[in-house]
Amino acid sequence: MAKLQVFKLAFLLSLSLLFFQNCSHPFEPNFTLNSMEESSDSASLIPESESDPKADSSIPSVTPNSPSQASQTPTVVEKLEVQSLYLVSKNDLSIQYKLSNLLQVDITDWARGIYYIKADVSDNAALVEFTFNNIKNDEVNPPYTSSEFEPSDGGVYQVRVVAYADKEKSGAASEAKVVQFSVKAAPASPKKDLLFFGGYESNEGVLNSSTFDKHWGLLWKRAPTSHHEIVRNSENAFDGNSLRIKYPGKTLGSGVRVNYGSDFKKLGIGLRESAYLRYYVKFNKGWDWAITGKVPGLGGYKTVSGGDAVSGKDGWSMRFVWYDGEKVDPAIASLYAYIAGKGGVRKTSKYGYVFRLKDPKTQNPMSFPVDKWTCIELYVQLNEVGKYNGVVKAWIDGVLGADLNDLMYRTVDNEANKVGRMMFSTFFGGGNDNFAPSRDVYASFDNFAISETRIGCSK
């Protein structure tokens, strides 16, 4: 009995000792306890993290590839930068202007329309953001990634470009590239209701190109390449670019003419009962009038000229000419009309009518100035079939020089007789050398416009 009590006492004492040892680290959960024998090893009671001499107990242990670890791993991006910038036409990608950093650039021949800012950036950029600022109007557009941009009629623009390593913009970003550039006002359409406008600027000012032909709605063209050129920003240009025509000395006639036929259908404005035409012409220094010559006007969808008969069924034409029957300086400004009749009388002459322009106040003949941009306007209203009530009006620099309302353009109502062509027709006409200029002379043209209402001489 006494032995049994001693045994019980020893057993309880052992349990008490074991309990005390296990409670020596009550707040250390990470320990290893494999057996009663191992529990007596003090090393087995130390947290496992402390068993590694390289570990830092101040940093909590994390599982590799866990979200918390990924967020702390910095994105490494090398050479993330924005390089060259270009202003690119949306309608004609071949038109590009390179913009230099912190350099103001005058863009004097830009094509009216929408542009993009194109940025050369590092290959590892995932997002490029643009901010535009029109300094003139103090307008700042919000950042956007589509760099579409439409310049107004002149102004100073600033574009800020930043490239990002990821689309969320949470990683690395390039240093902002800021470029400031100015746009010189291009020829503006004088009225919002214009049917057509052409000013030889950029995309519609490249002669003998498909873009040029499409913009001008060309149905036919006859123009020696040596006799016409686009003049860019010179003293002969009007608001940017203009078309300059060379008239070779001692030559005349249609063989050396510049002749374009702009088709209203191709222009997308349709055949019409009436139309206004406006353009500018400058007869340059040294001009020789000789006796007569022609400049642009309007015509039927079929045109009649060159001494052809006018039946009233197959078209007509109405162009400006300078003409006085003999060599004078300056020559009288006139209209040259291939139409079916006037004032109740059918046309019988082989050639067209000549209607001289007169100053409405003095009734003196009007003439075209030399070495000055001159505004030319023409209005045609077709007659009712069977009546002599067709109209033509003509202005020089806003002064009405012709106002006739007794004309017969047509005898039938058909497509051929509708107002359907702008005739860019210019050359020295006549039958002998007296009609030819004595030397090479030049004239420039610009800012053609067609409308349903009078356009006026605003640019």
Order of alpha helices (4+ residues) and beta strands (2+ residues): alpha-alpha-beta-beta-beta-beta-beta-beta-beta-beta-beta-beta-alpha-beta-beta-beta-beta-alpha-beta-beta-beta-beta-beta-beta-beta-beta-beta-beta-beta-beta
